[in-house]
Amino acid sequence: MSKTAKFVLTLAMVGLCSAPALAHPGHGIPDTLAHGFVHAFGGIDYVLAMISVGVLIVKAGLTPKR
């Protein structure tokens, strides 16, 4: 078996055996895609993470050239 096949098989096994993260306990399990999508815009932790990623991209010089 090739290294790529072993890697893909390992990722599939880990993905199938893992439990949900439940990073925000007490909210229940969201039942729609829309709830999961909107949730990312409602928390300050997500906003700060995206701002941090943007700052890192600018500092690394990965912005498109005009």
C-alpha distances in whole Angstrom, upper triangle without the diagonal:
4,7,8,6,7,10,11,10,12,15,16,16,18,20,21,22,24,28,30,32,35,36,40,41,44,43,42,38,39,39,39,37,40,41,38,38,42,41,40,43,45,44,45,42,40,43,43,39,39,42,40,38,40,42,39,38,41,41,38,40,37,40,40,43,46
4,5,5,6,9,10,11,12,14,16,17,19,20,21,23,24,28,30,31,35,36,39,41,44,43,41,38,39,39,38,36,39,40,37,37,41,40,38,41,44,43,44,40,38,41,41,37,37,40,38,35,37,39,36,35,38,38,35,36,34,37,37,39,43
4,5,5,6,9,10,10,12,14,15,16,18,20,21,22,26,28,29,32,33,36,38,41,40,39,36,37,37,37,35,38,38,35,35,38,37,35,39,41,40,41,37,35,38,38,34,34,37,35,32,34,36,32,32,35,35,32,33,31,34,35,37,40
4,5,5,6,9,10,11,12,14,15,16,18,20,21,25,26,27,31,31,35,36,40,38,37,34,34,34,34,31,34,35,32,32,35,35,33,36,38,38,38,35,33,36,36,32,32,34,33,30,32,34,31,30,33,33,30,32,29,32,32,35,38
4,5,5,6,9,10,11,12,14,15,16,18,20,24,25,27,30,31,35,36,39,38,36,33,33,33,33,31,34,35,32,32,36,35,33,37,39,38,40,36,34,37,37,33,33,36,35,32,34,36,33,32,36,36,33,35,32,34,35,38,41
4,6,5,6,9,10,10,12,14,15,16,18,22,24,25,29,30,33,35,38,37,35,32,33,33,33,31,35,35,32,32,36,35,33,37,39,38,39,36,34,37,37,33,33,36,34,32,34,36,33,33,36,36,33,35,33,35,36,39,42
4,5,5,6,9,10,11,12,14,15,17,20,22,23,26,27,31,32,35,34,33,30,31,31,31,29,32,32,29,29,33,32,30,33,35,34,35,32,30,33,33,29,29,32,31,28,31,32,29,29,33,33,30,32,29,32,33,36,39
4,5,5,6,9,10,10,12,14,16,19,20,22,25,26,30,31,34,33,31,28,28,29,28,26,29,30,27,27,31,30,28,32,34,33,35,31,29,32,32,29,29,32,31,28,30,33,30,29,33,33,30,32,29,32,32,35,38
4,5,5,6,9,10,11,12,14,18,20,21,25,26,30,31,34,33,31,28,29,29,29,27,31,31,28,29,32,31,30,34,35,35,36,33,31,34,35,31,31,35,33,30,33,35,33,32,36,36,34,36,33,35,36,39,42
4,5,5,6,9,10,11,12,16,18,19,23,24,28,29,32,31,30,27,28,28,29,27,30,30,27,28,31,30,29,32,34,33,34,31,29,32,32,29,30,33,31,29,32,34,31,31,35,35,32,34,32,34,35,39,42
4,5,5,6,9,10,11,14,16,17,20,21,25,26,29,28,27,24,25,25,25,24,27,27,23,24,28,26,25,29,30,29,31,28,26,29,29,26,26,30,28,25,29,31,28,28,32,32,30,32,29,31,32,36,39
4,6,5,6,9,10,14,15,17,20,22,25,26,29,28,26,23,24,24,24,22,26,26,23,24,28,26,26,29,31,30,32,29,27,30,31,28,28,32,30,28,31,33,31,30,34,35,33,34,31,33,34,38,41
4,5,5,6,9,12,15,17,20,22,25,26,28,28,26,23,24,24,25,24,28,27,24,26,29,28,27,31,32,31,33,30,29,32,32,29,30,33,32,30,33,35,33,33,36,37,35,37,34,36,37,41,44
4,6,5,6,10,12,13,17,19,22,23,26,25,24,21,22,23,24,23,26,25,22,24,27,25,25,28,29,28,30,27,25,29,29,26,27,30,29,27,30,32,30,30,34,34,32,34,32,34,36,39,42
4,6,6,9,10,12,15,17,20,21,24,23,21,18,19,20,21,19,23,22,19,21,24,22,22,26,27,26,28,25,23,27,27,24,25,29,28,25,29,31,29,29,33,33,32,34,31,33,34,38,40
4,6,8,11,13,16,19,21,22,24,23,21,18,19,19,21,20,23,23,20,22,26,24,24,28,29,28,30,28,26,30,30,27,28,32,31,29,32,34,33,33,36,37,35,37,34,36,37,41,44
4,7,10,12,15,18,21,21,23,23,21,18,20,21,22,22,25,24,22,24,27,25,25,29,29,28,30,27,26,30,31,28,29,32,31,30,33,35,33,34,37,38,36,38,36,38,39,43,46
4,7,9,12,14,17,17,20,20,18,16,18,19,21,20,23,22,19,21,24,22,22,25,26,25,27,24,23,27,27,24,26,29,28,27,30,32,30,31,35,35,34,36,34,35,37,41,44
4,6,9,12,14,14,17,17,15,13,15,16,18,19,21,20,17,20,22,20,20,24,24,23,25,22,22,26,26,24,25,29,28,27,30,32,31,32,35,36,35,37,35,36,38,42,45
4,6,9,11,11,14,13,12,9,12,13,15,15,18,16,13,16,18,16,17,20,20,19,22,19,19,22,23,21,23,26,26,25,28,30,29,30,33,34,33,36,33,34,36,40,42
4,5,9,10,13,13,12,11,12,15,17,16,18,16,13,16,18,15,15,18,18,17,19,16,16,20,20,18,20,23,22,22,25,27,26,27,31,31,31,33,31,32,35,38,40
4,5,6,9,9,9,8,10,13,15,16,17,14,12,15,16,13,14,17,16,15,17,15,15,19,20,18,20,23,23,23,26,28,28,29,32,33,32,35,33,34,36,40,42
4,6,10,10,11,11,12,16,17,17,18,15,12,15,15,12,12,15,14,12,14,12,12,16,17,15,18,20,20,20,23,25,25,26,29,30,30,32,31,31,34,38,40
4,7,7,9,10,11,15,16,17,17,13,12,15,14,11,12,14,12,11,13,12,13,16,17,16,18,21,21,22,24,26,26,28,30,31,32,34,32,33,36,39,41
4,6,7,9,11,15,17,18,19,15,14,17,17,13,15,18,15,14,17,15,16,20,20,20,22,25,25,26,28,30,30,32,34,35,35,38,36,37,39,43,45
4,6,9,11,14,17,19,19,15,15,18,17,14,16,18,16,15,18,17,18,21,22,22,24,27,27,28,31,32,33,34,37,38,38,41,39,39,41,45,47
4,7,8,11,13,15,15,11,12,15,14,11,14,16,13,13,17,16,17,19,21,21,23,25,26,27,29,31,32,33,35,36,37,39,37,37,39,43,44
4,6,9,12,14,15,11,12,15,15,13,16,18,16,16,20,19,19,22,24,23,25,28,29,29,31,33,34,34,37,39,39,41,39,39,41,44,46
4,6,9,11,13,10,10,14,14,12,15,17,16,17,20,20,19,22,24,23,24,27,28,28,30,32,32,33,36,37,37,39,37,37,39,42,44
4,6,8,9,6,7,10,11,10,13,15,14,16,19,19,17,20,23,22,22,26,27,26,28,31,31,32,34,36,36,38,35,35,36,40,41
4,7,9,7,8,11,13,12,15,17,17,19,22,22,20,23,26,25,25,28,29,29,30,33,34,34,36,38,38,39,37,37,38,41,42
4,5,5,7,9,10,11,14,16,16,18,22,22,19,22,25,24,23,26,28,27,28,32,32,32,34,37,36,37,34,34,35,38,39
4,5,5,6,9,10,12,14,15,17,20,20,17,19,23,21,20,24,25,24,25,29,29,28,31,33,33,34,31,30,31,35,36
4,5,5,6,8,10,11,13,15,19,19,16,18,21,21,19,23,25,24,24,28,29,28,30,33,33,34,31,30,31,34,35
4,5,5,6,9,10,11,13,17,17,15,17,20,19,19,22,24,23,25,28,28,28,31,33,33,34,32,31,32,36,37
4,6,5,7,10,10,12,15,15,13,15,18,17,17,20,21,21,22,25,26,26,28,30,30,31,29,29,30,34,35
4,5,6,8,10,12,15,15,12,13,17,16,15,18,20,19,20,23,24,23,26,28,28,29,26,26,27,30,31
4,5,6,7,10,13,14,11,12,16,16,15,17,20,19,20,23,24,24,26,29,29,30,28,27,28,32,32
4,5,5,7,11,11,9,11,14,14,14,17,19,19,20,23,24,24,26,28,29,30,28,27,29,33,34
4,6,6,9,9,6,8,11,11,10,13,15,15,16,19,20,20,22,24,25,26,24,24,26,29,30
4,6,8,9,7,7,11,11,10,12,15,15,16,18,20,20,22,24,25,26,24,23,25,29,29
4,7,9,8,8,11,13,13,14,17,18,18,21,22,23,25,27,28,29,28,27,29,32,33
4,5,6,7,9,10,11,13,15,16,17,19,20,22,23,25,26,28,27,26,29,32,33
4,5,5,6,8,10,10,12,14,15,16,18,20,21,22,24,26,25,25,27,30,32
4,6,5,6,9,10,11,12,14,15,17,18,20,21,22,25,24,24,27,30,32
4,5,5,6,9,10,11,12,14,15,17,19,20,21,23,21,21,24,27,29
4,5,5,6,9,10,11,12,14,16,17,18,20,21,20,20,22,26,27
4,5,5,6,9,10,10,12,14,15,16,18,20,19,19,22,25,27
4,5,5,6,9,10,11,12,14,15,16,19,18,18,21,24,26
4,5,5,6,9,10,11,12,14,15,17,15,15,18,21,23
4,5,5,6,9,10,11,12,14,16,15,14,18,20,22
4,5,5,6,9,10,11,12,14,14,15,18,21,23
4,5,5,6,9,10,10,12,11,12,15,19,21
4,5,5,6,9,10,11,10,10,13,16,18
4,5,5,6,9,10,10,11,14,17,19
4,5,5,6,9,9,10,14,17,19
4,6,5,6,5,7,10,13,16
4,5,5,6,6,10,12,14
4,5,8,9,13,14,17
4,6,8,12,13,17
4,6,9,10,13
4,7,9,12
4,6,9
4,6
4
